[in-house]
Amino acid sequence: MIFALSTDTLSTMRIRKFLLRFLAIYAAAFVLVYLIPEHIHRRDFDRAFFAWLHDRTPQNEAALRSEQRKNEMIKLVDTALVALVIVTLGSVIYWIGRFVQHKVDRRRSNGSAQNPLVR
């Protein structure tokens, strides 16, 4: 019973450690991707901007601000997806490298155990 409790604790600690690392790396990737300038060209925004430019009424300004918020939300969603793709690809490359390195080390250790004088 005590052994089962300790393995559960260890597995939750590993999961927490993994999630904290993932979130830290994702946050860093999100910030870096967010700093990349992005140009979102939407016709609705163009219409609202030109309407505001030619006739600066509160209604046109409200429409322009609404379209700006939509552009900001599009940028946030794009940034979140790009950061997730970058972190996922980086993780996959890292784990494949670890897997290959482990296989190479295992083969080297098995080969040297059979023929200790041959390197």
Secondary structure by P-SEA (a helix, b strand, c coil): caaaaaaaaaaaaaaaaaaaaaaaaaaaaaaaaaacbbbbbbaaaaaaaaaaaacccaaaaaaaaaaaaaaaaaaaaaaaaaaaaaaaaaaaaaaaaaaaaaaaaaaaaaaaaaccccc
